[in-house]
């Protein structure tokens, strides 16, 4: 039996709604162990981003309890600056829209932002910026302004800014969204290496074909903001009925050799997908 | 409405800037108190929003277009104090990076557009809407009236600032040193354009935008929580007092008799249309009477002691007004317990729609986390497409869309191109940005005093040499500096060469009956004015074109500017491009669905809705940016690693600039 301190996050009956009674999460109970890689699957608007924001202490549940690394995570505990600093150092969040994360005048300042906020000495920060930039191949872009970057470069800088803090947990909101196939491959590779180095990965996505690489375990959120399934990602991805109910599949005419037919499915870029036995 | 450098006398610029200091200080305090760490992204995005909105072209009278300022709108949304800061940042970006408005006249431009406009607009709106519920459609009408009066009040103050120049600053023979036309010309010119064209357009767009935001569930400032009652009363009081203070110069102009040298009757009539008794809040008469005495003394002062006396009088007057305001607030502040017991007229509304985290700004519309593109109703153009199609026969085409799109594109391109010039290796590019900023600001200040044509020509030559040695092509300088100067200042300055404005020895007689000639002193004054503005704008352009954005920002740190201002400035410039793209996408979507022509009314409605939608995106984006900052440990201050080393070349440059400035002063 694991104790709470060994878990990165523990959620008990967490509910969250945005004012005016707009529900975002209903009765979420979930445990995320340290060093685990887990995916949160769900269609647009089912509450994935909200869940990540709760885990990052950016929003706080109206009811239910939430603990991070065995300590309660609430507006009250984060109001204490040392606790907040310790927590922010351990958890990094990659936003879905890289633009919101690039608010500094230059790439260099962007990568340095987190470490400087944490109060690290300047020369150490400068060295860390160089290291992270080298890891991401961004060294030549350090003096660029964010609006001179391509979409893929923005994503890299955003992730570099998060990794410069060297967090234990990475919260990733649609990390591969908006990237070309090559950059997607590069990113998934990098994330796999980070996991091998001991980081906890929490990935929110509706793009199923990277899930086997990004997560050993998955939870599926339904469109009424509840957890409808939880288990090994390989098992969940084989359950087409579940995925269809969560609106994660699409349906269109396609061809297999001479057979043209239509059935709900998801697929990778080469359109490889599975069939139910009873699909014609 | 942007006043360029060297059109106003330096003392007027300084007086206006001094008037802004207490306003900025107060605004900074209020906004920090209301918003905490949220202030930075919200102000930055508010400013970027304003910048983008100013690039919209509203179809106005007879196929012309006007651009909105949206100052009143911003005040209605974020409150007047946040509007002051947001608009000030917008104006700084325009002056620094886009050559719109001068560097030395920054204070004057802030006074008119970032203070008078939002405060007058907001006070009118707050006064009219004080009994209305948060969602009442009439709020949109109140905002429209506020916007109309606000923009005209600002235009009137610009007219006064320009119009008092020839009376206060002229050479013994009567030639104007700065702006050549008196109030007789400036008031009708500014007010005519704003009362008839820009004002109505701004009013309609504001109304539609406010309506859209009410429908989208975005809460307007001051309509949120029940405890707002006390705060709102005080807000109203402040707004009212400051609006009076801003309007007081107008109040006194209405008593045209004091200023005998002008066509008093026409002027008084003009003023009545602007200042008319319909909207001046109660108690205006008292304040007006006070201001009247103040400014009449000022006028006496000015005539006896000249410009320096005027400056002293202005500072004194501003001090008195601020002192009175402070006393007024102290006396009239409601007792805390009394305030708590006052029932709110909009209590029910407040409870239903109170914001989730007890913050002054409603965030409830940010529904689905990061996905801010999908949570707002798309620009509600449904059902209008058919009207567009059927309407082919009348109304202007979608030119305003094209024109706005062009402006979005050119502003975005300018932001990017600036970085490329700054990256090429030339003389100025190699210098430390701190040396450049200090030297060019000094030179611009000195140029404002130079009135000898030869000295000005020498300085013009200097700007050309600097441009060439910094690899800026003369053609580019001409397009960026001299063309606009010729068009905008030339069209103003050249009429002052005529005998009607500047009497004197005729050079070329255009007509004998009535007598009209180009006079020698007139031509000289016009040339001097144009050269001076050209040189000042060239210096500013040399500074901004050869300095990268981040370098310029780090250099601004040498000036005694608040850190918050610099951070907000940095962030505004950053998100400008994002909002420009969002606006351009909306416009392209609109154009792709529009067949044929739209009426002016449809065009304005579309713009109002677009502005509403854009503001929704702005707020959502600012919430996300704030979350992203918090997530990486933000606690109020931003650090930077960008540093530059001071070299000998920088000292040499600074010394040279000092010598040039001294020489120009010696032969001014």
HADDOCK unambig.tbl for C-alpha pairs under 7 A between the chains (distance, minus, plus):
assign (segid A and resid 18 and name CA) (segid B and resid 364 and name CA) 5.84 0.50 0.50
assign (segid A and resid 18 and name CA) (segid B and resid 367 and name CA) 6.16 0.50 0.50
assign (segid A and resid 19 and name CA) (segid B and resid 355 and name CA) 6.70 0.50 0.50
assign (segid A and resid 19 and name CA) (segid B and resid 356 and name CA) 5.54 0.50 0.50
assign (segid A and resid 19 and name CA) (segid B and resid 364 and name CA) 5.14 0.50 0.50
assign (segid A and resid 20 and name CA) (segid B and resid 353 and name CA) 6.62 0.50 0.50
assign (segid A and resid 45 and name CA) (segid B and resid 368 and name CA) 5.73 0.50 0.50
assign (segid A and resid 47 and name CA) (segid B and resid 368 and name CA) 6.87 0.50 0.50
assign (segid A and resid 49 and name CA) (segid B and resid 369 and name CA) 5.48 0.50 0.50
assign (segid A and resid 49 and name CA) (segid B and resid 370 and name CA) 6.37 0.50 0.50
assign (segid A and resid 50 and name CA) (segid B and resid 369 and name CA) 5.49 0.50 0.50
assign (segid A and resid 56 and name CA) (segid B and resid 631 and name CA) 6.88 0.50 0.50
assign (segid A and resid 58 and name CA) (segid B and resid 627 and name CA) 6.22 0.50 0.50
assign (segid A and resid 85 and name CA) (segid B and resid 633 and name CA) 6.24 0.50 0.50
assign (segid A and resid 88 and name CA) (segid B and resid 631 and name CA) 6.35 0.50 0.50
assign (segid A and resid 88 and name CA) (segid B and resid 632 and name CA) 6.16 0.50 0.50
assign (segid A and resid 88 and name CA) (segid B and resid 633 and name CA) 5.71 0.50 0.50
assign (segid A and resid 92 and name CA) (segid B and resid 631 and name CA) 6.93 0.50 0.50
assign (segid A and resid 93 and name CA) (segid B and resid 631 and name CA) 6.66 0.50 0.50
assign (segid A and resid 96 and name CA) (segid B and resid 370 and name CA) 6.63 0.50 0.50
assign (segid A and resid 100 and name CA) (segid B and resid 621 and name CA) 6.78 0.50 0.50
assign (segid A and resid 100 and name CA) (segid B and resid 624 and name CA) 6.11 0.50 0.50
assign (segid A and resid 100 and name CA) (segid B and resid 625 and name CA) 4.74 0.50 0.50
assign (segid A and resid 100 and name CA) (segid B and resid 628 and name CA) 6.75 0.50 0.50
assign (segid A and resid 101 and name CA) (segid B and resid 625 and name CA) 6.21 0.50 0.50
assign (segid A and resid 101 and name CA) (segid B and resid 628 and name CA) 5.50 0.50 0.50
assign (segid A and resid 103 and name CA) (segid B and resid 571 and name CA) 5.93 0.50 0.50
assign (segid A and resid 103 and name CA) (segid B and resid 574 and name CA) 6.64 0.50 0.50
assign (segid A and resid 104 and name CA) (segid B and resid 571 and name CA) 6.66 0.50 0.50
assign (segid A and resid 105 and name CA) (segid B and resid 550 and name CA) 5.61 0.50 0.50
assign (segid A and resid 105 and name CA) (segid B and resid 570 and name CA) 6.13 0.50 0.50
assign (segid A and resid 105 and name CA) (segid B and resid 574 and name CA) 6.80 0.50 0.50
assign (segid A and resid 106 and name CA) (segid B and resid 550 and name CA) 6.71 0.50 0.50
assign (segid A and resid 109 and name CA) (segid B and resid 640 and name CA) 5.57 0.50 0.50
assign (segid A and resid 109 and name CA) (segid B and resid 641 and name CA) 5.96 0.50 0.50
assign (segid A and resid 113 and name CA) (segid B and resid 639 and name CA) 6.89 0.50 0.50
assign (segid A and resid 114 and name CA) (segid B and resid 632 and name CA) 4.94 0.50 0.50
assign (segid A and resid 114 and name CA) (segid B and resid 633 and name CA) 6.22 0.50 0.50
assign (segid A and resid 116 and name CA) (segid B and resid 639 and name CA) 6.29 0.50 0.50
assign (segid A and resid 117 and name CA) (segid B and resid 633 and name CA) 5.67 0.50 0.50
assign (segid A and resid 117 and name CA) (segid B and resid 634 and name CA) 5.89 0.50 0.50
assign (segid A and resid 118 and name CA) (segid B and resid 633 and name CA) 6.45 0.50 0.50
assign (segid A and resid 147 and name CA) (segid B and resid 574 and name CA) 6.99 0.50 0.50
assign (segid A and resid 147 and name CA) (segid B and resid 577 and name CA) 6.97 0.50 0.50
